[in-house]
Amino acid sequence: MLNEAFEIIQDIIVLANCFTSISFSFVPRSSNFLGNILANGALMNSHSSL
């Protein structure tokens, strides 16, 4: 699980380096219902393809 989180963070760093300016901000899960659904769906799809 920790290795998977590390790989995700590495992907974020690589993608962030493609931009001249980028910022990140915390959005509570309860305030981002659709984003939470999309993220969970992506995780389910990635696990089913392993």
PDB file with one MODEL, atoms N, CA, C and O in Angstrom:
MODEL        1
ATOM      1  N   MET A   1       0.832  -1.197   0.000  1.00  0.00           N
ATOM      2  CA  MET A   1       0.000   0.000   0.000  1.00  0.00           C
ATOM      3  C   MET A   1       0.874   1.258   0.000  1.00  0.00           C
ATOM      4  O   MET A   1       0.588   2.214  -0.720  1.00  0.00           O
ATOM      5  N   LEU A   2       1.922   1.255   0.794  1.00  0.00           N
ATOM      6  CA  LEU A   2       2.815   2.413   0.862  1.00  0.00           C
ATOM      7  C   LEU A   2       3.531   2.620  -0.467  1.00  0.00           C
ATOM      8  O   LEU A   2       3.710   3.753  -0.914  1.00  0.00           O
ATOM      9  N   ASN A   3       3.939   1.515  -1.097  1.00  0.00           N
ATOM     10  CA  ASN A   3       4.609   1.609  -2.392  1.00  0.00           C
ATOM     11  C   ASN A   3       3.671   2.206  -3.443  1.00  0.00           C
ATOM     12  O   ASN A   3       4.101   3.005  -4.275  1.00  0.00           O
ATOM     13  N   GLU A   4       2.392   1.821  -3.408  1.00  0.00           N
ATOM     14  CA  GLU A   4       1.409   2.360  -4.352  1.00  0.00           C
ATOM     15  C   GLU A   4       1.236   3.864  -4.150  1.00  0.00           C
ATOM     16  O   GLU A   4       1.151   4.614  -5.121  1.00  0.00           O
ATOM     17  N   ALA A   5       1.184   4.303  -2.903  1.00  0.00           N
ATOM     18  CA  ALA A   5       1.068   5.736  -2.610  1.00  0.00           C
ATOM     19  C   ALA A   5       2.304   6.477  -3.108  1.00  0.00           C
ATOM     20  O   ALA A   5       2.191   7.570  -3.662  1.00  0.00           O
ATOM     21  N   PHE A   6       3.478   5.893  -2.915  1.00  0.00           N
ATOM     22  CA  PHE A   6       4.721   6.506  -3.388  1.00  0.00           C
ATOM     23  C   PHE A   6       4.701   6.667  -4.906  1.00  0.00           C
ATOM     24  O   PHE A   6       5.110   7.706  -5.425  1.00  0.00           O
ATOM     25  N   GLU A   7       4.227   5.645  -5.618  1.00  0.00           N
ATOM     26  CA  GLU A   7       4.156   5.709  -7.078  1.00  0.00           C
ATOM     27  C   GLU A   7       3.199   6.802  -7.541  1.00  0.00           C
ATOM     28  O   GLU A   7       3.475   7.492  -8.523  1.00  0.00           O
ATOM     29  N   ILE A   8       2.083   6.964  -6.846  1.00  0.00           N
ATOM     30  CA  ILE A   8       1.121   8.015  -7.189  1.00  0.00           C
ATOM     31  C   ILE A   8       1.750   9.388  -6.983  1.00  0.00           C
ATOM     32  O   ILE A   8       1.598  10.279  -7.819  1.00  0.00           O
ATOM     33  N   ILE A   9       2.453   9.554  -5.875  1.00  0.00           N
ATOM     34  CA  ILE A   9       3.116  10.835  -5.601  1.00  0.00           C
ATOM     35  C   ILE A   9       4.173  11.117  -6.663  1.00  0.00           C
ATOM     36  O   ILE A   9       4.310  12.256  -7.111  1.00  0.00           O
ATOM     37  N   GLN A  10       4.914  10.106  -7.066  1.00  0.00           N
ATOM     38  CA  GLN A  10       5.916  10.285  -8.126  1.00  0.00           C
ATOM     39  C   GLN A  10       5.246  10.728  -9.425  1.00  0.00           C
ATOM     40  O   GLN A  10       5.762  11.606 -10.116  1.00  0.00           O
ATOM     41  N   ASP A  11       4.102  10.129  -9.765  1.00  0.00           N
ATOM     42  CA  ASP A  11       3.362  10.531 -10.970  1.00  0.00           C
ATOM     43  C   ASP A  11       2.930  11.990 -10.880  1.00  0.00           C
ATOM     44  O   ASP A  11       3.020  12.730 -11.860  1.00  0.00           O
ATOM     45  N   ILE A  12       2.463  12.399  -9.709  1.00  0.00           N
ATOM     46  CA  ILE A  12       2.035  13.788  -9.508  1.00  0.00           C
ATOM     47  C   ILE A  12       3.212  14.737  -9.712  1.00  0.00           C
ATOM     48  O   ILE A  12       3.066  15.780 -10.350  1.00  0.00           O
ATOM     49  N   ILE A  13       4.364  14.385  -9.179  1.00  0.00           N
ATOM     50  CA  ILE A  13       5.556  15.232  -9.316  1.00  0.00           C
ATOM     51  C   ILE A  13       5.957  15.358 -10.781  1.00  0.00           C
ATOM     52  O   ILE A  13       6.268  16.453 -11.249  1.00  0.00           O
ATOM     53  N   VAL A  14       5.950  14.246 -11.503  1.00  0.00           N
ATOM     54  CA  VAL A  14       6.312  14.276 -12.927  1.00  0.00           C
ATOM     55  C   VAL A  14       5.345  15.166 -13.695  1.00  0.00           C
ATOM     56  O   VAL A  14       5.772  16.000 -14.493  1.00  0.00           O
ATOM     57  N   LEU A  15       4.039  14.997 -13.460  1.00  0.00           N
ATOM     58  CA  LEU A  15       3.046  15.819 -14.161  1.00  0.00           C
ATOM     59  C   LEU A  15       3.152  17.288 -13.765  1.00  0.00           C
ATOM     60  O   LEU A  15       3.018  18.169 -14.614  1.00  0.00           O
ATOM     61  N   ALA A  16       3.390  17.556 -12.492  1.00  0.00           N
ATOM     62  CA  ALA A  16       3.493  18.943 -12.021  1.00  0.00           C
ATOM     63  C   ALA A  16       4.664  19.655 -12.679  1.00  0.00           C
ATOM     64  O   ALA A  16       4.600  20.861 -12.921  1.00  0.00           O
ATOM     65  N   ASN A  17       5.725  18.930 -12.970  1.00  0.00           N
ATOM     66  CA  ASN A  17       6.895  19.534 -13.614  1.00  0.00           C
ATOM     67  C   ASN A  17       6.637  19.933 -15.064  1.00  0.00           C
ATOM     68  O   ASN A  17       7.464  20.612 -15.671  1.00  0.00           O
ATOM     69  N   CYS A  18       5.507  19.522 -15.625  1.00  0.00           N
ATOM     70  CA  CYS A  18       5.144  19.895 -16.999  1.00  0.00           C
ATOM     71  C   CYS A  18       4.556  21.299 -17.070  1.00  0.00           C
ATOM     72  O   CYS A  18       4.361  21.829 -18.164  1.00  0.00           O
ATOM     73  N   PHE A  19       4.273  21.904 -15.928  1.00  0.00           N
ATOM     74  CA  PHE A  19       3.645  23.220 -15.881  1.00  0.00           C
ATOM     75  C   PHE A  19       4.627  24.254 -15.338  1.00  0.00           C
ATOM     76  O   PHE A  19       5.478  23.938 -14.507  1.00  0.00           O
ATOM     77  N   THR A  20       4.502  25.488 -15.816  1.00  0.00           N
ATOM     78  CA  THR A  20       5.347  26.555 -15.287  1.00  0.00           C
ATOM     79  C   THR A  20       4.843  27.030 -13.932  1.00  0.00           C
ATOM     80  O   THR A  20       5.616  27.536 -13.118  1.00  0.00           O
ATOM     81  N   SER A  21       3.552  26.868 -13.692  1.00  0.00           N
ATOM     82  CA  SER A  21       2.964  27.258 -12.413  1.00  0.00           C
ATOM     83  C   SER A  21       1.852  26.278 -12.066  1.00  0.00           C
ATOM     84  O   SER A  21       1.025  25.943 -12.914  1.00  0.00           O
ATOM     85  N   ILE A  22       1.833  25.821 -10.822  1.00  0.00           N
ATOM     86  CA  ILE A  22       0.809  24.873 -10.381  1.00  0.00           C
ATOM     87  C   ILE A  22       0.600  25.055  -8.886  1.00  0.00           C
ATOM     88  O   ILE A  22       1.535  25.387  -8.157  1.00  0.00           O
ATOM     89  N   SER A  23      -0.613  24.839  -8.439  1.00  0.00           N
ATOM     90  CA  SER A  23      -0.875  24.893  -7.001  1.00  0.00           C
ATOM     91  C   SER A  23      -1.828  23.766  -6.628  1.00  0.00           C
ATOM     92  O   SER A  23      -2.608  23.294  -7.456  1.00  0.00           O
ATOM     93  N   PHE A  24      -1.755  23.353  -5.401  1.00  0.00           N
ATOM     94  CA  PHE A  24      -2.605  22.297  -4.872  1.00  0.00           C
ATOM     95  C   PHE A  24      -3.337  22.842  -3.659  1.00  0.00           C
ATOM     96  O   PHE A  24      -2.784  23.626  -2.888  1.00  0.00           O
ATOM     97  N   SER A  25      -4.558  22.430  -3.499  1.00  0.00           N
ATOM     98  CA  SER A  25      -5.310  22.853  -2.317  1.00  0.00           C
ATOM     99  C   SER A  25      -6.171  21.698  -1.822  1.00  0.00           C
ATOM    100  O   SER A  25      -6.611  20.851  -2.599  1.00  0.00           O
ATOM    101  N   PHE A  26      -6.396  21.685  -0.534  1.00  0.00           N
ATOM    102  CA  PHE A  26      -7.203  20.646   0.092  1.00  0.00           C
ATOM    103  C   PHE A  26      -8.682  20.950  -0.096  1.00  0.00           C
ATOM    104  O   PHE A  26      -9.135  22.063   0.168  1.00  0.00           O
ATOM    105  N   VAL A  27      -9.426  19.956  -0.551  1.00  0.00           N
ATOM    106  CA  VAL A  27     -10.884  20.058  -0.655  1.00  0.00           C
ATOM    107  C   VAL A  27     -11.453  18.860   0.090  1.00  0.00           C
ATOM    108  O   VAL A  27     -11.165  17.720  -0.273  1.00  0.00           O
ATOM    109  N   PRO A  28     -12.255  19.095   1.127  1.00  0.00           N
ATOM    110  CA  PRO A  28     -12.821  17.963   1.870  1.00  0.00           C
ATOM    111  C   PRO A  28     -13.643  17.052   0.953  1.00  0.00           C
ATOM    112  O   PRO A  28     -14.324  17.521   0.042  1.00  0.00           O
ATOM    113  N   ARG A  29     -13.569  15.763   1.207  1.00  0.00           N
ATOM    114  CA  ARG A  29     -14.307  14.786   0.417  1.00  0.00           C
ATOM    115  C   ARG A  29     -15.791  15.131   0.356  1.00  0.00           C
ATOM    116  O   ARG A  29     -16.425  14.978  -0.688  1.00  0.00           O
ATOM    117  N   SER A  30     -16.336  15.589   1.458  1.00  0.00           N
ATOM    118  CA  SER A  30     -17.761  15.917   1.509  1.00  0.00           C
ATOM    119  C   SER A  30     -18.120  17.102   0.609  1.00  0.00           C
ATOM    120  O   SER A  30     -19.281  17.266   0.235  1.00  0.00           O
ATOM    121  N   SER A  31     -17.136  17.921   0.264  1.00  0.00           N
ATOM    122  CA  SER A  31     -17.374  19.073  -0.610  1.00  0.00           C
ATOM    123  C   SER A  31     -17.060  18.770  -2.067  1.00  0.00           C
ATOM    124  O   SER A  31     -17.251  19.625  -2.932  1.00  0.00           O
ATOM    125  N   ASN A  32     -16.585  17.574  -2.345  1.00  0.00           N
ATOM    126  CA  ASN A  32     -16.186  17.208  -3.702  1.00  0.00           C
ATOM    127  C   ASN A  32     -16.760  15.836  -4.047  1.00  0.00           C
ATOM    128  O   ASN A  32     -16.025  14.901  -4.364  1.00  0.00           O
ATOM    129  N   PHE A  33     -18.075  15.735  -3.978  1.00  0.00           N
ATOM    130  CA  PHE A  33     -18.772  14.464  -4.167  1.00  0.00           C
ATOM    131  C   PHE A  33     -18.424  13.809  -5.505  1.00  0.00           C
ATOM    132  O   PHE A  33     -18.080  12.628  -5.542  1.00  0.00           O
ATOM    133  N   LEU A  34     -18.510  14.562  -6.597  1.00  0.00           N
ATOM    134  CA  LEU A  34     -18.247  14.003  -7.922  1.00  0.00           C
ATOM    135  C   LEU A  34     -16.785  13.574  -8.070  1.00  0.00           C
ATOM    136  O   LEU A  34     -16.501  12.516  -8.631  1.00  0.00           O
ATOM    137  N   GLY A  35     -15.870  14.386  -7.575  1.00  0.00           N
ATOM    138  CA  GLY A  35     -14.455  14.024  -7.631  1.00  0.00           C
ATOM    139  C   GLY A  35     -14.171  12.740  -6.870  1.00  0.00           C
ATOM    140  O   GLY A  35     -13.362  11.921  -7.307  1.00  0.00           O
ATOM    141  N   ASN A  36     -14.833  12.561  -5.738  1.00  0.00           N
ATOM    142  CA  ASN A  36     -14.675  11.351  -4.940  1.00  0.00           C
ATOM    143  C   ASN A  36     -15.181  10.124  -5.705  1.00  0.00           C
ATOM    144  O   ASN A  36     -14.540   9.073  -5.696  1.00  0.00           O
ATOM    145  N   ILE A  37     -16.331  10.262  -6.365  1.00  0.00           N
ATOM    146  CA  ILE A  37     -16.880   9.153  -7.154  1.00  0.00           C
ATOM    147  C   ILE A  37     -15.925   8.787  -8.290  1.00  0.00           C
ATOM    148  O   ILE A  37     -15.659   7.608  -8.521  1.00  0.00           O
ATOM    149  N   LEU A  38     -15.410   9.791  -8.998  1.00  0.00           N
ATOM    150  CA  LEU A  38     -14.485   9.537 -10.104  1.00  0.00           C
ATOM    151  C   LEU A  38     -13.199   8.866  -9.624  1.00  0.00           C
ATOM    152  O   LEU A  38     -12.707   7.936 -10.262  1.00  0.00           O
ATOM    153  N   ALA A  39     -12.660   9.334  -8.511  1.00  0.00           N
ATOM    154  CA  ALA A  39     -11.422   8.755  -7.974  1.00  0.00           C
ATOM    155  C   ALA A  39     -11.638   7.308  -7.555  1.00  0.00           C
ATOM    156  O   ALA A  39     -10.805   6.448  -7.841  1.00  0.00           O
ATOM    157  N   ASN A  40     -12.745   7.036  -6.883  1.00  0.00           N
ATOM    158  CA  ASN A  40     -13.034   5.660  -6.464  1.00  0.00           C
ATOM    159  C   ASN A  40     -13.243   4.753  -7.669  1.00  0.00           C
ATOM    160  O   ASN A  40     -12.799   3.604  -7.664  1.00  0.00           O
ATOM    161  N   GLY A  41     -13.913   5.257  -8.699  1.00  0.00           N
ATOM    162  CA  GLY A  41     -14.103   4.470  -9.916  1.00  0.00           C
ATOM    163  C   GLY A  41     -12.784   4.156 -10.592  1.00  0.00           C
ATOM    164  O   GLY A  41     -12.582   3.044 -11.078  1.00  0.00           O
ATOM    165  N   ALA A  42     -11.886   5.127 -10.627  1.00  0.00           N
ATOM    166  CA  ALA A  42     -10.570   4.911 -11.230  1.00  0.00           C
ATOM    167  C   ALA A  42      -9.779   3.872 -10.444  1.00  0.00           C
ATOM    168  O   ALA A  42      -9.099   3.030 -11.030  1.00  0.00           O
ATOM    169  N   LEU A  43      -9.869   3.930  -9.124  1.00  0.00           N
ATOM    170  CA  LEU A  43      -9.169   2.938  -8.300  1.00  0.00           C
ATOM    171  C   LEU A  43      -9.729   1.545  -8.525  1.00  0.00           C
ATOM    172  O   LEU A  43      -8.973   0.578  -8.615  1.00  0.00           O
ATOM    173  N   MET A  44     -11.045   1.435  -8.618  1.00  0.00           N
ATOM    174  CA  MET A  44     -11.674   0.129  -8.853  1.00  0.00           C
ATOM    175  C   MET A  44     -11.226  -0.434 -10.196  1.00  0.00           C
ATOM    176  O   MET A  44     -10.934  -1.625 -10.303  1.00  0.00           O
ATOM    177  N   ASN A  45     -11.169   0.415 -11.225  1.00  0.00           N
ATOM    178  CA  ASN A  45     -10.751  -0.038 -12.551  1.00  0.00           C
ATOM    179  C   ASN A  45      -9.286  -0.437 -12.574  1.00  0.00           C
ATOM    180  O   ASN A  45      -8.922  -1.399 -13.250  1.00  0.00           O
ATOM    181  N   SER A  46      -8.439   0.281 -11.851  1.00  0.00           N
ATOM    182  CA  SER A  46      -7.018  -0.052 -11.855  1.00  0.00           C
ATOM    183  C   SER A  46      -6.765  -1.363 -11.124  1.00  0.00           C
ATOM    184  O   SER A  46      -5.875  -2.122 -11.511  1.00  0.00           O
ATOM    185  N   HIS A  47      -7.532  -1.642 -10.072  1.00  0.00           N
ATOM    186  CA  HIS A  47      -7.358  -2.897  -9.335  1.00  0.00           C
ATOM    187  C   HIS A  47      -7.900  -4.080 -10.127  1.00  0.00           C
ATOM    188  O   HIS A  47      -7.351  -5.178 -10.037  1.00  0.00           O
ATOM    189  N   SER A  48      -8.960  -3.883 -10.897  1.00  0.00           N
ATOM    190  CA  SER A  48      -9.540  -4.989 -11.655  1.00  0.00           C
ATOM    191  C   SER A  48      -8.683  -5.367 -12.856  1.00  0.00           C
ATOM    192  O   SER A  48      -8.801  -6.478 -13.374  1.00  0.00           O
ATOM    193  N   SER A  49      -7.826  -4.459 -13.303  1.00  0.00           N
ATOM    194  CA  SER A  49      -6.982  -4.759 -14.462  1.00  0.00           C
ATOM    195  C   SER A  49      -5.642  -5.370 -14.063  1.00  0.00           C
ATOM    196  O   SER A  49      -4.832  -5.695 -14.931  1.00  0.00           O
ATOM    197  N   LEU A  50      -5.397  -5.532 -12.765  1.00  0.00           N
ATOM    198  CA  LEU A  50      -4.123  -6.111 -12.315  1.00  0.00           C
ATOM    199  C   LEU A  50      -4.115  -7.604 -12.454  1.00  0.00           C
ATOM    200  O   LEU A  50      -3.121  -8.249 -12.121  1.00  0.00           O
TER     201      LEU A  50
ENDMDL
END
